[in-house]
Amino acid sequence: MAMLDAHQHFWSVARDDYGWLTPDLPLLFRNFGPEDLAPLMAAAGITGTIAVQAAETEAETEFLLDIADRTDFVLGVVGWLDMLAPDFAAALTRYAARPKWLGLRPMLQEHPPAAILDQRFQTALAEVARRDIPFDILTFPRHLPAMLDALAKAPDLRGVVDHLSKPDMTRPELGDWAAQISALARHPRLMCKISGMVTEAGTDWSADRIRPFLRHAAQAFGADRLIFGSDWPVCTLAASHAEVVNLAKNLLGEVFAAEELGKIFDGNARKFYKSNKTQNRSCRSVFIDQILLEVPPA
């Protein structure tokens, strides 16, 4: 089965614009680059990735685009722009012209839900929808009522809910999250990323704990509107890259047939992000092969 990881990150600690990334997170407080990810991808059978922003700066978007330009397996970048800026539309035009810039993600989870109701944000969101630009929705469940309100004013938005909107999976109850996810799924142009689950289920996570949340999202969105992402290296707070990939394969395999899994693990992301915008390779990238030649056998 062809596999595309539609949600992973790179960062350099010295850039110092991440905000959330501090020495209090020793497992993550170091540099993560393509050379770290390539062997993990090869072991998992993943041939391409989409790098997603982790800082609220255009400088970090440029950092990721530079990596993508010199790394064959990075098919593109979901970047950040200031959606409240008066020149947002011009910035959107500038980045949309970049071959490996695939979409936009504001870090809504870092702001109160009221930020989504800001008229400047809603005007910018309507412009994103008008231009049919892929939009990653990074929220906690508390943001979803406001997000649903914004979507009512931008119903044509091509959006994807990151990490199932981060429900608290340490508790067995689905709570209000379940109804809110179902409401989001009624927007036909929205999709949902099967990603970020282990970190929301705690360091003692289990497949049994995660299964009810994944199944609800799977039922709400269906095989044509689900996308796999590893959320590496954030996932390493709770699990290895291999564990995350196998968890998604196993739990989704309980629900969907092989043909449907092919969409979730590859085709859906390519369609959503319009990754044919880039000159992708279907074979394993030369970069991965070069890295593996430098890695001594275990």
Disulfide bonds with the S-S distance in Angstrom:
none
